[in-house]
Amino acid sequence: MPHSASAKKRNRQNLARRKRNRAAKSEIKSAIRRVLTAAGTAKHDEAAEAFRTAARTVDRAAAAKVIHRNRAARIKSRLSSRLLAAKKG
């Protein structure tokens, strides 16, 4: 347990940030799951809309430094290639 006032404040800040970061990461995973589910059922319009939503969610998380911008780019790239592959075949 923290003893000094500054350590107590730092602990409160860390807990608040952890809660916010976990919520953002959970939202990213849910968005990815929605895209992959829609792509798997061959609903191309629904999958494209889910991809746009997921890309927006990922970009917001990267802007808030919840995830690294390269990870955001990697996620979007992988989802995009999965969608194109699902459309083709």
Buried (B, 14 or more C-beta within 10 A) or exposed (E): EEEEEEEEEEEEEEEEEEEEBEEBEEBBEEBBEBBBEBBEEEBEEBBBBBBEEBBEBBBBBBEEEBBEEEBBEEBBEEBEEBBEEBEEE
